Every structure is written in C-alpha cells, then in structure tokens.
Amino acid sequence: MTDSASPTPDTPAVPEPQAAAAVKPPAKEKPPAPEDRPFAEFVPQLLMPALAQEIQAYGGPAVELRFEQGPMPVVGVTCWMVIGSLPGARRFWLCFTSDSISSAKTIAVAEAGAEPSLLESFLIDEKKTTLALLVSRLVQRLNGQKWLGAN
C-alpha cells in the first residue's frame, strides 16, 4: 500500500516555498546617498559647487567659497566652516560644530566693513540633513539678506 502524500515516480514533487524564494534574483543595491560620503569629501566636492551654482542660478553674483577649520565667528570656538564672500565685501559663515553634516550648525553674516555680531542656529528642526536642504536653506537665508537676485 502506498502513502498518498508521498510522490510517486509519475507525479512530480511540489517545490517547497523556500526553494522558490532562493531562485529570486538579488535586489539591486541603491547607490549611497551623497550625504553618506565622508564630511571632508562632501563639503568641498558636493556642497560648495552646488551652493555656488544655486546662488548664480538664483540671480546672485559669483561667490567665492572656502572650507576650513578655525574659530567660529562671534564665539571663537574651533569649528569647520564654509566661508563665503560676495561682491561688495559681504561675507557669510556656515559653521559645523563637528566634522559631520548632521552636527549642530550655525550661520553668521556680515556686511561690508563689519564683523559678524550674531550667530544664528541653522537647520535645527530637521531630522535629516541633505545636500539639497543645506543648499536651499542657505540660499534662502542669503536672499533674506537681500544679497541675491534683484532684491
């Protein structure tokens, strides 16, 4: 007598669900986000060119940008900074408290002939800092100073 549950030579075995899943091609890996690059690469290679391009696209003048570690304006604490200069001797500083784009950030601005006297928190409510967010908010802040475009 034959067990009806076991396959006979004439009836093929039904593949188990695990075997079917193993045949599935592997999922494509997403390329890493720009923000996942090391800070020392992200800022000069991605942030600064994107910022310069966006300022000019917004109707602003050509901007001169530097990336360096030094004393934060107003308080003098050592930090990483993107320092920008616009025509008319207008300057701005985007400061990172550590070598991470997700670190606390501040911004300072100064008109020609003046030194910055106020640090403002920058992007404090954002859960994730992205290249697009950094660029758009910084350009928005500079435009608020009436430094860009036809202001």
Secondary structure, DSSP 8 states (H G I E B T S, - for coil): ---TTS--TTS-----HHHHHHTS---------GGGS-HHHHIIIIIHHHHHHHHHHTT----EEEEEEEE-TTT--EEEEEEEEETTTEEEEEEESSSSTTS-EEEEEE-TT------EEES-S-SS--HHHHHHHHHHHHHHTT-STT-
